[in-house]
Amino acid sequence: MKEWHWLAMTVLSLAVAAAILRWLARRGYLPAWVRLSPSMRLVFLNALYLGLAAGLAARIATCWVPFPWMLNDPLVYFPMLGWFLTYGLALTADGLLAARRCKIQLLPLLPLVACFALDVHWGRPVAVSADRRPLHLLTYNIHRGQWAEEAILDYVEQAQPDVFFAQEVPSELYERWRPRLDSLFRHHVFFDEILVAVNLDVVAVQRVNLSGARRLLALTVTQDGHRLIVANTHLSTLGPLTFLDRVRKQRAETAALLDALGNLGDPVVLGGDFNLPRRATCYRRLTRRFHSAAESVYRGFGYTFPSPMPVTMIDHVFGDDAIEFVGMRIGRTWLSDHFPVHVEFRAPTHGPTRTPPS
């Protein structure tokens, strides 16, 4: 499914729903509570349009204004599909219920289009020289193997990554996967539902307990004699009923993550399921320390979740200043509730490695 398919499907669904509701209204089949007085209809719809326009304008402002996290994060976590559906339902109700059309019904349209445009990544892939092959990293939240097990490894085998990150890997699934992982990779390490497998030499492994029950698994590997750290993590999931509490957990986990990586010393590539949309407060904290592969080299929305109808990008790959991203793509496969993310990058192959800050 292409990234724009969900938008076309939503438009078609709203048009069909509007036609059905209008047909029911003309025949008097709608309940009495829907048939509001004309003045109440206008008050309700005008308030809805004004609220939508204000919310979308505030979301646009988050691109440049450092709002406090309690204001910023609810605006950016709510996906654009939700804003679009709300506006579509308002237009449907306007055409269905109002004897007189609202004069401000197009007010949210411009900020809505602007928000969609700002959701697009405008990165530029880098030309790859034949004498220096980039490393290929694949990160994938496999949803505990509930949708597929062996098919995921078939996908990994076909992709042939140098570095494979997996999240939500139950220990019993890892044990079943071990024989195939042995055949696909030179080394693989497992830590509390996080898996890192590499076709590089491993010189050190660090398992870090972040705040709460979240973990970081970092492998120090060598390429052409130079050290590189590849780190995989999975931050807390958000829910509508526990939103603020979960954001607080993410803030603590992000702080612990940055502290752990700040002491490792060598060039770092960090990936995984962060459960952070673009412009979330914790995402911005990470991008002050690292640069994002999507921001650098990807073009498109880059939505990775949920895979049946992707509406947000919460799976990311970051690198520090020594890492050069050259390409990125989103795998269109329905083996999990996430899409896999493929990133190609070049690590430094000359000069001394960094030393940890004192």
Secondary structure, 3 states (H helix, E strand, C coil): CCCCHHHHHHHHHHHHHHHHHHHHHHCCCCCHHHCCCHHHHHHHHHHHHHHHHHHHHHHHHCCCCCCCHHHHHHHHHCCHHHHHHHHHHHHHHHHHHCCCCCCCCCCCHHHHHHHHHHCCEECCCCCCCCCCCCEEEEEEECHHHCCCCHHHHHHHHHHCCCEEEEECCCHHHHHHHHHHHHHHCCEEEEECCEEEEECCEEEEEEEEECCCCCEEEEEEEEECCEEEEEEEEECCCCCHHHHHHHHHHHHHHHHHHHHHHHCCCCCEEEEEECCCCCCCHHHHHHHHHCEEHHHHHCEECCCCECCCCCCECCEEEEECCCCEEEEEEECCCCCCCCCCEEEEEECCCCCCCCCCCC
